[in-house]
Amino acid sequence: MNIDYLKNNLDKSLSPYLRQHSNNPIWWQEWNPQSLAEARRTGKNILVSIGYSTCHWCHVMASEAFSNSEIADYLNKNFISIKVDREQRPDIDQYFMSFLVKTTGSGGWPLNAFLTPDAEPIAAFTYIPVQSCYGIPSMMDIIKAVRERGIAAQFSMNEWRTDFKSESFDDAVSMIISGADTQNGGFGKGHKFPQCSTLLFLLSYYERYKNPQIGNHLIKTLNAIMTGGLHDHLQGGFFRYCVDPQWNIPHFEKMLYDQAMLLWTYSWAYSVFKTEDYLDVIRGIIRCLEETFMENNLFISAHDADTNHKEGDTYLWSYDELEKALTKKKFSSLQERYFIAPDGNFEGKIHLTGRNYCKKDNLEKELLTIRKSKPQPFADRKIITSWNALVGIGLIMAYRASGTKELLDKAILLFNNLVEKHLKNSILSHSSLNLINQEQEFLEDISSLMLFATYIEEEKGNCREIISLLKTKLIEYREGDKWIESRNRDFKKVPSSEFDHPLPSSSSMAEMDLLRTSVLFEQNIISSDRKPQHSRDYFNICSFMEEGHWHFIKTPEKIESNSLSINSIQVKSKSYSDCFEGKCSRE
């Protein structure tokens, strides 16, 4: 295939993010063997710019440095410029993000990495301004320095591993709680992310030991998340993170994986605490998924933070707008439920944050109807296998918590559609757009789809064949005692991350897959010589199960899941037994 490298070639990409950059004056290329070969042939350095379609600062850089004719002319003359969608190529993103964090101490997107003609990293940055400011060099200064003095940095992925390790579950919990924000809920004192894997582990730990400190912090955090500005109180569902410690103002993008993980989290929370408000949150997430993410019985990736280049514009209200839209009685009710101030809480406008959590009624529906008439944010319509699989797991957890069989039916339908459309000719495509599948596959997709399948098998059966196929593929990504994220021919092997960011790591889901299949099918587990110490990873839940802190139930008749502990797995058998921490009851 002949490629003209003297022009921008992103207009036919399968990535909506790359297409957003197709009108830049920079001669952007996609990551592929041909583009890398062109860099080697010409001896030009490479700029790899990584982002995603709903990233606010990616949009800012697109409108500034990447639209600047002087910068574009210099890059076009001296560099091969490559755009990467991090959601489409998690292997490339993970490798260069690890390099960025190791060399600068922090990470984020857009991620701009400069490479030698042989694709070895030189330097990496996040947002780069056109003019130097806040101590950040200008884009022109950086690209000239790379062109004139670029030398490859020595870097190995194996050097960058999480140091959050401990010897016991109690130690792991103590380390997690040491970072808890006891005043506002959550963890840390800056930006607030839900950190669902951590919450899931703490819920599992609390279910076993009923530690009041853990329980109190879980409730404080869960209540803060559902009451504050992270929650879309009109539509249901959640934004990605809050920019303040009090959970008031979000970064307004909505990601499918956050809906999936929070559905799982609140389902477990309802099962543990039986708080009716958590069940209302679950219903809201499902409503958000079905009304704003569903397309052809699968779920699209994300909704942008910006509308018409204004952050959060769709979700913000002026005081006068709210007052005129509602009757006096309804406006008074709104003020009782939410913090409504004339001068607003975000750039002079109002983002709804709750005083206390309340179930939604016609007042929220009326405002949502008005909001839907406004311009809406861009939607990234990629279908990502792993994120859809996590939604499916969330639906099963919601079924288990609520006993609503319709949710299990929805999960099974999602699984069947995902397998039909993304598993073809023994290739599990990572993503698709407009029914065209991406060629690459990753451990992330295999491990999450297999985990989804094991939950369906536990509930309904009939998944043994697909689980066997996925297990065969899964083992191909095992090398000794480690997991490999990617084996794609256009990039080096990338070790699977051992920590969550923000999804459960592929390696932890793979370990859970092997453990669950060994229980469901009474097989010997394919064990690893290396036993990771306990960490903040989803792997903790796998370890908790493996070390016997779960109920392993054999039963002639299926037991309704909403009557069981979240720390349980059941298998059909001729006789009943419940084995827990080395003791089996047979009543």
Secondary structure, 3 states (H helix, E strand, C coil): CCCCCCCCCCCCCCCHHHHHCCCCCCCEEECCHHHHHHHHHHCCEEEEEEECCCCHHHHHHHHCHHHCHHHHHHHHHHEEEEEEECCCCHHHHHHHHHHHHHHHCCCCCCEEEEECCCCCEEEEECCCCCCCECCECCHHHHHHHHHHHCCCCCCCHHHCCCCCCECCHHHHHHHHHHCECCCCCCECCCCECCCHHHHHHHHHHHHHHCCHHHHHHHHHHHHHHHHCCCECCCCCCECCEECCCCCCCEECCEEHHHHHHHHHHHHHHHHHHCCHHHHHHHHHHHHHHHHHHEECCEEEEEECCEECCEECHHHCECHHHHHHHCCHHHHHHHHHHECCCCCCCECCEECCCECCCCCCCHHHHHHHHHHHCCCCCCEEEEEEHHHHHHHHHHHHHHHHHHCCHHHHHHHHHHHHHHHHHHEECCEECCEEECCEECCCCEHHHHHHHHHHHHHHHHHCCCCHHHHHHHHHHHHCCEECCEEEEECCCCCCCEECCCCCCCCCCHHHHHHHHHHHHHHHCCCCCCCCCCCCCECCCCHHHHHHHHCCCCEEEEECCCCCHHHCCCCEEEEECCCCEEEECCEEECC
